[in-house]
Amino acid sequence: MDFISEPLQNYIAQHSQDEPKLLQDLNRETWQKVMNPRMLSGPYQGRLLAMLSKLINPKTILEIGTYTGYSALCLAEGLAPDGILHTIDHNEELASIQQKYFDKSDYKNQIKTHIGDALDIISKLNLKFDLVFIDADKANYPNYFKAIVPKMNSGGLILSDNVLWSGKVLQKADVKDVDTQALQVYNKLVNEDSRVESVLLPVRDGLTLTRVK
């Protein structure tokens, strides 16, 4: 579902910062070798993630859903000099591509990868986060939010991707469509939680910015 016409999307991309060369290479390799390459954040959203991270200058970042590492590298651009980005994914098969590009980046010593169940890993991280990016299995979005908020520093930012889910959130979800149901619950949960303040942006498939008070 396109929320903005293709010509206007192209105009927006042309008048935003160019995609860095390393990310161009990762983008290309993802489309050539990996299933479901549309899961990649892509140049425009990637530049937005990088800009938000630079504005915050976080010391601790948590990413849920590494995929091929594109968004992690974007978020890492804003890390404090002594900052660390923790990124979690359950798919071991993508680890080689992730590490290949992490090692080529300026942030190779600041990115720590975790393979396994995100909720289990989050519970074991004895850290407070300045910035979190949620972009993994949609059915667990409400659970991720509940696990993350107590671990956020005051003023920290949670970014949640795909919250419009190709417009499916507007319709009554099929009983078997657990992803849409979960995102509908999540969007309501985030909007009504008194511990945070949120704004949902119509960027690509929907991106919510949630500031923890």
N, C-alpha and C positions, 0 to 999 in steps of 0.2 A: 504494500500500500504506500503510494507516494503522497506525502503531505504538501510538498512543494513541487512545482513543475520542473521537468528536467532542465530546460534552459536556465531557469532561475537557480537551480542547484549548481549548474556549471558556472554561472556568474559568481555565486558565493565562493566556490572553490578557487576560482581564478583570482579572487580578491582577498584571499586568505594566505597565510604564510605557506611557502612551498614545503612539501614533504622532504625531510632529510634523506640523503642518499642511502644510508644504511636501512632506513625504513622502506624506501623504494624497493631495495633488493629483497627484504623480508616479505613485503607485500607480493612481489612477483613470485617468489618461491612458494609462498603459501597457496597462491592460485594455481601453480603448476603441480604441486605435489600433495596437497592436503584436502581431505574431504570437507565439504561445507565451508568453502573459503569466504562466503558471505558473513561468517561469524567474525571476521576480522573487523576491527574498529574502523580502519580506513583513514585516508589522509585528512579529511576535514574534521572528523570527530577526534582523530589523533592529535591534531593541532589544538583542539579545544581542551582535551585532557592535559596536554603539556602546559597550556596557558594557565589553567586552573591550578595545577601543581606549582608552577612558578610563582603564582600570586600568594600561595600558602607557604611555600618554602618548607615543606614538612621534614621532620626528622624521622618519622616512622610512617610508612605506607603499607597498607594491606590490600592485596588484589585477590579476589576470589574468581578464578577462571583465567588461567594463563593463556590457553590456546597456543599459538605459536610465539607469543612473547611481544607482539606489536604494542599493545596498550601498556604493558609493563615498561617498555623502553620510553614511551611517551611520558608516562607519569614520572619516571626516574629523572627526567630533565629538570624537574623542580626540586629534587632532593637537596637538603642541606649538605654541606661538604662531608659531614660525619653521619649522614642519614642512611637508613636501610629500608629497602623495599622487600617485603615478604609476599611472594606470589604462590598461590595454591591451585593445583589442578589434579584431577584423578587419572588423567590419561598419560601413562608412561611413554607411549609411542611418540609423543610430540617433544619429549625432553631434549632430543638431539638437536632439533631445529632451534628450540628456545636457547639452548646453551651456546650454539654456534654464533647466534647474533648477540647474545649477552656478552660473550667473550670479545666480540669485535667492538663493543661500545665503550664509552667513557665510564660506564657505571658497572663494569664487570665485577668489581669488588663490593658493590653496594646492593646487589640483587641476590636474595636468598630464595631458592625454590623449594617447594614442599609438594610431595606427591602423596595423595590419599584423600580421605574424607575431610572436607573443609570444616565441618562443625567440630569434629574431633580435634583437628589441628588448631583451630581457633581457641578451643578451651584450654589447650596446653601452652599457648603463647602468653607468657607473663609480661605483656606489653600494653602501653597506651598508644593509640593511633591518632595521627593528625589528619590522615587522608585515607579513605577506603573506597575501592572500586568494586562493586558487585556486578559480575557478569558471567555467572555460572548457571547451573540448573535452576530454571525459573520456579519450579515447585518448592524450592527451599528458600526463596527470597524472604518470606516472613520469619523463618527460623534464623537466617543470617542476620537480619536486622535486630532481632531480640538478643542474639549472641554478641553483636558488635557494639551496640549503643553503650553498654556499661564499660567497654574498653576504649571509648573515645575520650580524647582530651577535650576540655571545654573549648568551643569555637572550631572543633574539628569538622571536616566535611565528608559526607558519605555520598558517593556518586552511584546511581543505580541505572543500569542500561536496559534497553528493550522494554520499558514499562508501558509502552503503547501497544506492543505486540501486534503490529500490522493492523491496528484498529480493532482487534478482537475484544479488547477490554470494554468496548461500547455495548457489546451484545451479551445476552444471557449465555453463559458458557455451557457447552454440552457436558453432561455428567462425567464423561470420560476424558474431558479436556482439563487435566489437572494443572497444566501450566497457566492457561488463561484464568482459571479459578484462583490460583495462587497469586497471580499478578493483580487481580481485582482486589483481593484481600490485602495485598501488600500496599497498593496505592492508597487505600482507605486507612490502613494502619499508620503509615508514615505521615499522612496528612492530619491525622487526629491525635498523634502522640504529643503530649505537652512538653516533652523533653527536647523537642526538635522544632525547627522551622524549615519548610520545604517549598521548592518551586519546581514544577514539572515543565521541562523544555521540549518543544517539538523538534528535537534534533535527531535526524535519521529515524530510529524506531522508538524514540522517547528516551530522555535522559533526565532523571530527577536529581536535583541538588538539595541535599539535606544537611543543614548546619545544626550541630549539637550545641545546646545552650550551656 
